[in-house]
Amino acid sequence: MSEPPVIRPLRETDLPAILGIENLAFSPPWPEEAFRHTEFTQSWVISTDGDLRGYIIYHVVPDEAVIVNFAIAPDFWCHGLGSLLLQHSLDIMQESGINAVYLDVRRSNLAALKLYNKYGFKPLGVRKNYYSKPREDALVMVRYNNG
């Protein structure tokens, strides 16, 4: 990465790059239709050297948010891009009056769990057999912004 990362709102024209990352990062990946039926008003992408490297999509209800999809291209894991994108999103959520942020994560995704713990997410519960390929429980996590 020769230029600093750039974070900007997700655009529909980003969909091909997002699908490419999704297919590399997740098993099973979200289908294209799921992205096409998602409102991107609360979504961001991060790019380096003009190429999209990751995205985060979340939904907001009055004072809560749910991160529904968040991925960094595997070739750029451990480069700090996930931290930058998550921090950016959490800052915007807090400025918008969001008091709680929720997400689901595979129990075996130790890198994601480390990142979420770093940003104050705590385990809240378990969704049994939530994921497939392989079948696995999801850990439900929450981060409270009001202290």
N, C-alpha and C positions, 0 to 999 in steps of 0.2 A: 504494500500500500504506500504509494508515494504522496498522495494527497490526503488531507484529513477527511474523515468520514462526514457525510452529509445526511441529515435527517430531514425528511419532508413528508407532507401528507401523501398517502397512497392514492394513486390514480388508477382508473380502470385499465389504462394502457400498460400498467405494470403486471397485469395478470399473467402473461406468458412467463415472465421471469419468476413470479411468485410460485406458479405451478411447478416450475423446474426445481426450485428450492424445496417445496413441499414434498415432491416425489423423492428427493434425496434424503430428507430429514425425518420422514415419518413412515411407519408401517402400521396400518395402511394409511396412505395420505388422504386428505380431504379430496373429494371429487371436484372436478371443475365446476359442476352445477352448484355445489355448496358455496363456492366463492362468488359465483355469478348472482346468487340470491342473498348475498351479504351486503349490508349497507356499510360503506367505507367511511362514514363521517368521523369515526373515532379510530382511525387506522394510520399507521406511519410506516415508512420504509427507511432503510439505511443503505447508503451506497458508498463505494470507494472507487476512485478512478473512473467514475461514470457508470459503474455496473452495480446493479442492485444486489445486495448481499444478505438482506434479511427484512422481516416485516413483523408487525404486531397489529392484531385486530382485537378491539374490545368493544363491548356494548355498555352503555350507561343507562341506568334508571335513576330517578331523582338524586340519591346521594350514594349510590353504589355502582361499581363497575365489575364486569366479568371479562377477563382476558380469555378469548375463545380460540385464538391461534397466535402462536409466536414462534418464529423459527429464524435461524441464521444458517446460511449455506455451510454445509459441513467443512468445506475447505477453509472456512474463516472462523471456525470454532476456536476458542482460546485466544482470540485477538482483541477482546474487549468490546466487540460490537454489540453483543447481547446486553452487556451492562449499560452501554451508552443508550441503546434503544429503550430498555426497560426504565432506566432513570428518567429519560425524557418523558416517557408516557406517564410515569408516576408523578412527576412534577406537574404536568398538565392536569392530571386528575385531581391532585391536591388543590391546585389553584382554582379548579372548577367546583370545589366544595364536595368532592367525593370523600366519604368517610370510611368506606371499606372496599377493598379490591379482592376479588375471588378468582381462583383458577384451579384447574385439574392438571395433574402431572402423573406420569407413570412412576410407580414406586422405584423402578430400576433406573430411572433417569437421574443418576447421581450428579451430573454436571448441572442440570436444570435445578435440582434441589439445592445444590450449593449456591447457585445464583439467587434463587428465591429467598433462601435463608439470609443471604447477605443483605437483601433489601427488606428484611423484616417480616417476611411471610411466615406464618405459623400453621402447623397442621390443624385442621378443623374436623375432618372425618374421612371416611373411605367409601368409594363407590366400587362395590364388588364386581369383578369381571367386566369393568367398563371398557377396556381396550381389547382389541382382537389382533391377531397376527403379530406377536403372540398374545394369548389371553392373559390379561393382567389387571390388577386393581388400580384404580386411580386414587391418588391422595388429593383430597380437597384442601386447599390452603387459602388463608385469608391474611390480609395486611390492613390494619386499621390506621388511618391517617390522623385521627384526632387524639393520638397519644396513647 
